[in-house]
């Protein structure tokens, strides 16, 4: 974590507007990364559904399957 502390110390030296700018960039990048991660997971789920690699059933059947 020392690198993070160095980065945070450097950001702390910036003025308020620049700190807010850095914050917005990081926030937007994190949002975009989360969207990309969700999209990748959705593609994986769709592929599993298309290939039949999913399980269906009621709660009881799924619970039993998880505990086997």
Secondary structure, 3 states (H helix, E strand, C coil): CHHHHHHHHHHHCCCHHHHHHHHHHHHHHHHHHHHHHHHHHHHHHHHHHHHCCCCCCCHHHHHHHHCC
